[in-house]
Amino acid sequence: MDADVVVVGAGPTGLMLAIELRLAGVRPLVLERHPHRRDTPKAGGLGGQILELLRYRGLLERFQVACPGPVPAPRFPFGGVHLDFTHLADPPMHALPLPQQLLERLLDERAAELGVEIRRGNEVTGVSQDDAAVTVDVRGPDGPYRVSARHLVGCDGARSRVRDRAGIPFPGVTYPEVNRLAQVTLPDTVTVLDNGDLDVPGFGTVHAGFTRTDRGLFGLGSSPGARSVSLYTIEDESVEYDDDVPMTLNELQDSVHRVLGAHLPLAGSTRLSRFTFKARQAERYRAGRIMVAGDAAHLFPATGVALNAGLLDAVNLAWKLAADVHGWAPPGLLDTYHAERHLAGARTMLHTRAQVALRRGHDAAAEALREVFSELLLDEQPLRRMGALVAGTDIRYPMPGSGLHPLAGTFAPDLTLHTDRGVTGVAELLHPARPVLLDLAGRPDLRETAREWERRVDVHTAKTDDRPADVLLIRPDAHIAWAAAVDEPAETAAPALREALSGWFGTP
């Protein structure tokens, strides 16, 4: 084999997958058709559950330091209205304004530190598989060649060649709307008012927030006195744009003029991006030894969610592929990738399609719907529920067995842990991306049960205030595979733990 796993695509999802595979002791080979990292602006930042996962890997601070601008207040667009968490002490949703070009550079650097091989300017032209391996035909700078691996993962975007070669259907719809998003600077002739509105010479006031006209939707995000603002337009168009051709400042100004009916002077820009909205999800994320992740697996009709979903796909899949490569994967482990991440994708598709319904209506009934929805968001409980849905923190993966602890299938909370070596947290235990058995109640009986898996599962003992369980079995992707209830007797806890260990981490 030329590699354990071939990863097609060196975007954020492919790079994250390669990093996770290396942490798990696997040899990935990343193939990218573009000869260099692209500078075309795409996603403008990270948000949701992936930020916690990056903290659990010890990477979040590194990304925060590299962030070029201040972290904005927790207020996020949702289908033409806003989810405003600014008055909550503990918002359910956070964002990091890290442009995709910078994110890819940081992931590229981390991959290089771990020794990941990335071949840029190498395009996949064909894929075949049998019971033992995947064969990949590649066109490189020096001509065609072939590589073989145990598995292949297509992280090659919306027009995924890997997905097509694997025969995986990609049903869904494309909406007839073009979205333009930009961070721009304003000339001195435009006045930013104290409430964030703009005073435009010859036109009047342009209001902050969303302005709906019969020609589309205009969005303005600004801070009092700041000369840098966010602009957003949506128009129905039949034009087919090439994603590799960047948007210009003139194109944005023309769009603003069409939608708003005003000429808005602009002095310059730090980000210009254009995209269309699609609602598509692969029927299956696995076809034999071939998997898909990120945009190759799902496209969502709203901003701010694709990177979160794609990077979480990668983290969910990597340790399972590594288990298969190392020979200890229990039966059906790779199938749980589809079961879990397709479920997560469906949840994301649910709220992004709801956003389509909210933003595309132009009649009085649609205005009433937006008004009622906005009123609901004034109450804390529905606001938190929507925040968890958008962040992806409400996901509970289905776990085998009966009588499961309420924490089973959820993302492990970052408990404060008191150990013989001092105070730490669950996040620090997950830095190596290995499974963890965390004993919070001094249960030598359950630690002894796990002793046979000691080469695969790290065992830690600690105390915490108001422990939620006696013992937590945490997967490398930070989801809880099993938990022992407080004071659960050994006669029920020990066999259940053994079943969970075998089910997720193979025969000891």
VOGU-3710 file (C-alpha; in Angstrom, 3 decimals, decimal comma):
1> mdadvvvvga> 0,000/0,000/0,000  1,209/3,518/-0,828  -0,748/4,898/2,131  -3,227/3,764/4,747  -5,831/6,327/3,672  -5,948/8,554/0,601  -7,667/11,880/1,263  -8,814/13,725/-1,860  -8,949/17,470/-1,299  -6,757/19,746/0,823
11> gptglmlaie> -9,494/22,085/1,968  -10,341/22,401/5,677  -12,162/19,052/5,892  -9,409/17,110/4,124  -6,652/18,724/6,177  -8,512/18,147/9,450  -9,047/14,510/8,518  -5,357/14,051/7,719  -4,369/15,643/11,042  -6,691/13,374/12,992
21> lrlagvrplv> -5,466/10,305/11,127  -1,842/11,137/11,973  -2,766/11,588/15,639  -4,219/8,078/15,469  -0,999/6,643/14,016  -2,211/6,299/10,421  -0,379/7,268/7,188  -2,636/9,548/5,130  -1,814/10,807/1,650  -3,590/14,017/0,645
31> lerhphrrdt> -4,135/14,671/-3,069  -5,144/18,181/-4,151  -5,761/19,164/-7,764  -4,847/22,832/-7,288  -1,087/23,485/-7,289  -1,291/26,042/-4,468  -3,576/26,993/-1,620  -6,322/29,159/-3,080  -6,857/32,773/-2,052  -10,457/33,004/-3,288
41> pkagglggqi> -12,495/34,101/-0,235  -14,992/31,524/0,931  -16,091/30,948/4,513  -15,419/33,850/6,838  -15,007/31,969/10,095  -15,755/29,052/12,363  -18,783/28,682/14,584  -20,565/26,166/16,735  -19,427/22,834/18,141  -16,171/22,727/16,175
51> lellryrgll> -14,744/25,483/18,375  -15,128/23,259/21,429  -13,613/20,324/19,566  -10,600/22,438/18,593  -10,183/23,377/22,248  -10,302/19,679/23,148  -7,419/19,172/20,686  -5,434/22,082/22,118  -5,695/24,070/18,864  -8,249/26,761/19,654
61> erfqvacpgp> -5,855/29,209/21,301  -3,505/28,894/18,334  -6,365/29,767/15,988  -7,528/32,626/18,199  -4,062/34,198/18,208  -3,997/34,072/14,394  -7,469/35,616/14,081  -7,063/38,921/12,188  -9,904/40,832/13,834  -11,886/41,117/17,062
71> vpaprfpfgg> -14,381/38,384/17,905  -17,834/39,807/17,171  -20,723/39,830/19,601  -22,737/36,576/19,543  -25,432/37,708/17,107  -26,038/35,538/14,051  -28,253/35,859/10,947  -31,007/33,302/10,589  -33,164/33,462/7,484  -33,512/37,231/7,381
81> vhldfthlad> -33,819/37,691/11,164  -31,204/37,346/13,911  -30,389/35,017/16,777  -29,202/37,564/19,336  -27,370/36,018/22,290  -25,704/39,230/23,444  -27,803/39,481/26,618  -27,028/35,906/27,730  -24,167/35,340/30,157  -23,361/31,981/28,551
91> ppmhalplpq> -24,356/32,109/24,860  -25,087/28,706/23,263  -23,308/29,741/20,065  -19,922/31,351/19,444  -17,957/32,250/16,334  -14,328/32,909/15,441  -13,856/35,250/12,441  -11,081/33,238/10,833  -11,185/33,516/7,011  -10,971/30,173/5,234
101> qllerllder> -7,664/31,037/3,555  -6,084/31,588/6,985  -7,774/28,511/8,433  -6,342/26,359/5,648  -2,876/27,794/6,264  -3,074/26,963/9,981  -4,318/23,431/9,287  -1,613/23,030/6,639  1,030/24,021/9,179  -0,336/21,577/11,749
111> aaelgveirr> -0,408/18,797/9,153  3,234/19,522/8,273  4,197/19,333/11,960  2,697/15,851/12,093  4,403/14,715/8,899  1,350/14,531/6,631  2,218/14,135/2,943  0,267/16,572/0,763  0,646/16,428/-3,018  -0,672/19,591/-4,631
121> gnevtgvsqd> -1,263/19,810/-8,363  -2,300/16,126/-8,387  -5,767/15,471/-9,773  -7,711/12,255/-9,208  -8,982/10,898/-12,525  -10,262/7,465/-11,559  -11,155/5,321/-8,557  -11,722/1,584/-8,142  -11,968/-0,713/-5,134  -12,070/-4,351/-4,143
131> daavtvdvrg> -12,347/-6,212/-0,848  -8,776/-5,355/0,155  -7,911/-1,900/-1,174  -8,762/1,209/-3,165  -6,820/2,116/-6,305  -6,626/5,774/-7,324  -5,590/7,038/-10,760  -3,849/10,389/-10,518  -2,649/12,969/-13,012  0,343/14,748/-11,522
141> pdgpyrvsar> 2,875/17,339/-12,724  5,114/14,554/-14,070  2,350/12,531/-15,672  -0,213/9,894/-14,670  0,367/7,382/-11,881  -1,527/5,165/-9,447  -1,656/4,858/-5,686  -3,316/2,256/-3,482  -4,614/2,469/0,070  -6,896/0,719/2,523
151> hlvgcdgars> -9,473/3,508/2,291  -10,291/6,623/0,280  -12,131/9,695/1,546  -13,519/12,291/-0,829  -13,202/15,756/0,691  -13,263/17,258/-2,798  -16,227/19,578/-2,559  -19,654/20,013/-4,080  -18,675/18,584/-7,474  -16,908/15,623/-5,857
161> rvrdragipf> -15,364/13,306/-8,411  -14,882/10,703/-5,680  -18,581/10,726/-4,830  -19,509/10,332/-8,480  -17,004/7,501/-9,050  -18,322/5,708/-5,976  -21,864/5,903/-7,362  -23,244/7,780/-4,344  -26,420/9,746/-5,218  -26,481/13,411/-4,190
171> pgvtypevnr> -30,160/14,422/-4,280  -31,491/17,867/-3,478  -32,257/21,268/-4,955  -30,424/24,419/-6,036  -32,126/27,696/-5,185  -32,244/30,447/-7,852  -30,518/33,024/-5,694  -27,058/34,555/-5,645  -25,561/35,672/-2,352  -22,826/38,266/-2,043
181> laqvtlpdtv> -21,019/38,780/1,234  -18,299/41,324/1,932  -16,326/43,157/4,566  -15,771/46,666/3,229  -14,434/50,043/4,303  -16,491/53,179/3,860  -15,263/56,534/2,539  -15,549/59,660/4,684  -18,558/60,786/2,659  -20,637/58,062/4,349
191> tvldngdldv> -21,506/58,726/8,004  -21,898/55,862/10,472  -24,580/56,917/12,945  -24,623/56,067/16,654  -27,098/53,221/16,136  -25,044/51,634/13,331  -27,171/53,041/10,490  -25,452/54,741/7,547  -26,150/58,240/6,234  -25,504/58,081/2,478
201> pgfgtvhagf> -25,228/61,392/0,549  -27,971/61,799/-2,027  -29,963/58,858/-0,640  -30,508/59,157/3,097  -30,444/56,495/5,790  -29,472/52,892/5,183  -30,542/50,900/8,221  -28,439/48,316/10,035  -29,803/44,796/9,931  -31,873/43,424/7,070
211> trtdrglfgl> -33,779/45,486/4,512  -36,144/43,596/2,250  -37,224/44,988/-1,120  -39,109/43,504/-4,046  -35,700/42,983/-5,705  -34,006/41,044/-2,930  -32,496/41,257/0,556  -29,852/43,701/1,785  -27,963/43,212/5,033  -25,745/45,662/6,906
221> gsspgarsvs> -23,656/44,855/9,969  -21,812/47,758/11,539  -20,601/49,229/14,815  -21,057/52,894/15,779  -18,177/54,934/14,405  -16,479/52,003/12,668  -15,480/52,507/9,033  -15,446/48,751/8,346  -18,866/47,160/7,829  -20,331/43,866/6,619
231> lytiedesve> -22,577/43,931/3,563  -24,813/41,160/2,296  -27,147/40,918/-0,680  -29,404/38,185/-2,016  -30,921/38,323/-5,499  -32,682/35,796/-7,660  -30,537/35,367/-10,758  -30,231/32,847/-13,556  -26,541/33,581/-14,153  -24,080/30,700/-13,654
241> ydddvpmtln> -21,000/32,024/-11,869  -17,642/30,281/-11,792  -16,693/29,859/-8,129  -13,006/30,215/-9,014  -13,576/33,719/-10,462  -13,549/36,145/-7,508  -16,188/38,785/-7,032  -15,154/42,420/-7,526  -16,046/45,517/-5,546  -17,920/46,881/-8,582
251> elqdsvhrvl> -20,009/43,713/-8,771  -20,966/44,149/-5,107  -21,853/47,809/-5,597  -24,021/46,950/-8,604  -25,835/44,317/-6,547  -26,434/46,763/-3,678  -27,806/49,298/-6,162  -30,183/46,759/-7,694  -31,491/45,499/-4,344  -31,545/48,724/-2,346
261> gahlplagst> -31,981/51,229/-5,123  -29,072/53,253/-3,755  -25,491/53,851/-4,790  -23,421/53,068/-1,707  -19,865/54,462/-1,981  -17,186/51,948/-0,966  -13,506/52,704/-0,375  -12,127/49,157/-0,343  -12,647/45,612/0,887  -10,995/42,944/3,000
271> rlsrftfkar> -13,337/40,151/1,948  -15,494/39,605/-1,136  -17,336/36,343/-1,751  -20,199/35,126/-3,893  -22,105/31,858/-3,595  -25,332/30,114/-4,460  -27,408/28,031/-2,065  -28,019/24,315/-2,476  -29,764/21,804/-0,239  -28,174/18,443/-1,003
281> qaeryragri> -27,123/15,466/1,087  -25,446/12,269/-0,051  -27,709/9,257/0,317  -24,878/7,455/2,051  -21,534/8,629/3,357  -19,881/5,264/2,775  -19,637/2,973/-0,242  -17,358/0,091/0,680  -13,866/1,464/1,241  -14,816/4,915/-0,057
291> mvagdaahlf> -16,259/7,661/2,166  -17,278/11,269/1,589  -17,074/14,192/4,004  -17,637/17,940/4,064  -19,159/19,544/0,981  -18,825/16,249/-0,882  -21,390/14,841/1,579  -23,687/17,814/2,162  -24,492/21,325/0,948  -26,622/23,577/3,126
301> patgvalnag> -28,734/26,573/2,015  -27,443/28,993/4,668  -24,169/30,548/5,749  -22,049/29,783/8,779  -22,588/26,028/9,105  -20,650/24,202/6,366  -17,211/24,338/8,005  -18,606/23,258/11,363  -20,266/20,232/9,771  -17,322/19,262/7,560
311> lldavnlawk> -14,665/19,438/10,254  -16,849/17,421/12,624  -17,287/14,817/9,859  -13,498/14,499/9,747  -13,083/14,073/13,493  -15,860/11,479/13,655  -14,406/9,437/10,796  -10,660/9,523/11,474  -10,457/7,356/14,589  -12,797/4,780/13,055
321> laadvhgwap> -10,629/4,488/9,932  -7,580/4,205/12,183  -9,209/1,360/14,120  -9,747/-0,521/10,871  -6,200/0,128/9,669  -4,771/-1,051/12,996  -6,903/-4,183/12,843  -9,033/-3,830/15,949  -12,192/-2,191/14,600  -15,279/-4,083/15,800
331> pglldtyhae> -17,847/-5,134/13,183  -19,938/-2,238/11,932  -17,704/0,523/13,334  -17,197/2,206/9,944  -20,938/2,099/9,328  -21,476/4,292/12,391  -19,800/7,133/10,487  -22,753/7,294/8,099  -25,320/6,687/10,841  -24,006/9,471/13,063
341> rhlagartml> -22,912/12,135/10,618  -25,880/11,667/8,264  -28,083/12,288/11,293  -26,092/15,431/12,124  -26,312/16,545/8,491  -30,072/16,053/8,510  -30,374/18,270/11,603  -28,329/20,986/9,913  -30,410/20,611/6,763  -33,558/21,042/8,857
351> htraqvalrr> -32,697/24,471/10,204  -31,061/25,736/6,999  -34,149/24,818/4,975  -36,234/26,606/7,591  -34,060/29,650/6,924  -34,913/29,379/3,217  -38,620/29,558/4,068  -38,055/32,556/6,340  -35,952/34,619/3,966  -37,495/33,872/0,542
361> ghdaaaealr> -41,080/34,870/1,272  -42,053/38,355/0,108  -45,790/38,557/0,837  -47,662/39,633/3,969  -47,852/36,062/5,253  -44,055/35,709/5,075  -43,612/39,013/6,914  -45,972/37,749/9,614  -43,976/34,527/9,916  -40,739/36,453/10,399
371> evfselllde> -42,362/38,723/12,969  -43,767/35,817/14,999  -40,451/33,967/14,820  -38,588/37,080/16,009  -40,988/37,419/18,959  -40,335/33,816/19,992  -36,616/34,546/20,041  -37,153/37,197/22,716  -37,708/34,359/25,220  -34,607/32,627/26,569
381> qplrrmgalv> -35,696/28,997/26,218  -36,537/29,030/22,471  -33,485/31,230/21,833  -31,209/28,691/23,525  -32,878/25,837/21,681  -32,270/27,515/18,340  -28,693/28,304/19,336  -27,991/24,651/20,132  -29,580/23,571/16,843  -27,455/25,963/14,767
391> agtdirypmp> -24,276/25,232/16,754  -24,771/21,483/16,404  -24,533/20,982/20,161  -27,948/19,321/20,414  -26,736/16,189/18,600  -26,988/12,935/20,521  -25,594/10,057/18,504  -27,558/6,796/18,726  -25,787/4,348/21,026  -26,330/0,578/21,202
401> gsglhplagt> -27,862/-0,984/24,279  -30,775/-0,307/26,593  -31,129/1,691/29,775  -28,418/4,092/28,652  -27,244/7,018/30,747  -28,602/10,396/29,539  -25,034/11,451/28,669  -24,471/8,538/26,275  -24,060/9,846/22,712  -23,534/13,467/23,753
411> fapdltlhtd> -20,414/15,660/23,578  -18,414/15,241/26,780  -18,704/18,258/29,102  -15,432/19,890/30,068  -15,607/19,068/33,769  -13,079/20,584/36,160  -11,004/17,634/37,382  -9,012/17,427/40,603  -6,193/14,892/40,318  -3,002/13,977/42,185
421> rgvtgvaell> -1,160/16,189/39,684  -3,388/19,218/40,161  -6,431/20,684/38,455  -7,150/19,898/34,829  -10,174/19,392/32,581  -11,726/16,838/30,266  -10,538/18,912/27,293  -6,888/18,328/28,191  -7,431/14,564/28,366  -8,609/14,573/24,738
431> hparpvlldl> -5,569/16,400/23,306  -3,965/13,119/22,092  -7,213/12,117/20,317  -7,358/8,776/22,156  -10,264/7,055/23,922  -10,539/7,889/27,630  -12,042/6,043/30,580  -12,582/8,673/33,262  -13,229/7,387/36,789  -14,876/10,147/38,832
441> agrpdlreta> -15,914/8,069/41,845  -12,965/5,830/42,738  -14,303/2,711/41,029  -11,413/0,189/40,917  -13,929/-2,473/39,880  -14,636/-0,662/36,614  -10,999/0,279/36,059  -10,158/-3,409/36,376  -12,827/-4,205/33,780  -11,105/-1,814/31,363
451> rewerrvdvh> -7,584/-3,089/32,072  -7,637/-5,437/29,075  -8,071/-2,422/26,765  -5,240/-0,402/28,349  -3,276/-0,215/25,073  -6,239/1,393/23,315  -7,997/3,328/26,081  -6,352/5,831/28,455  -7,602/5,461/32,042  -7,747/8,516/34,324
461> taktddrpad> -8,946/8,939/37,894  -10,161/12,288/39,181  -12,748/14,011/41,324  -15,177/16,685/40,247  -17,891/18,703/41,934  -21,396/17,330/41,418  -20,216/14,430/39,285  -22,745/13,615/36,530  -21,725/9,939/36,488  -19,351/7,554/38,239
471> vllirpdahi> -17,423/6,668/35,079  -17,364/8,116/31,568  -16,122/6,237/28,506  -15,230/8,953/25,991  -14,447/8,317/22,322  -11,622/10,172/20,531  -14,178/12,506/18,930  -15,172/13,625/22,475  -18,556/11,889/22,437  -19,534/9,719/25,377
481> awaaavdepa> -19,838/6,068/24,410  -21,047/4,895/27,822  -21,518/6,168/31,363  -22,060/4,523/34,735  -24,759/6,159/36,810  -23,846/7,541/40,221  -23,478/4,625/42,639  -24,457/2,107/39,968  -23,691/-1,376/41,326  -20,798/-3,322/39,809
491> etaapalrea> -22,998/-6,265/38,840  -24,741/-4,112/36,219  -22,036/-1,543/35,455  -19,135/-3,931/34,786  -20,800/-6,065/32,083  -22,273/-2,955/30,453  -18,825/-1,334/30,370  -17,277/-4,467/28,888  -19,963/-4,502/26,195  -19,332/-0,827/25,389
501> lsgwfgtp> -15,556/-1,292/25,261  -15,903/-4,271/22,928  -18,527/-2,541/20,801  -16,428/0,554/20,202  -12,818/-0,554/20,671  -12,825/-4,195/19,624  -11,830/-7,459/21,186  -9,236/-6,922/23,942
//
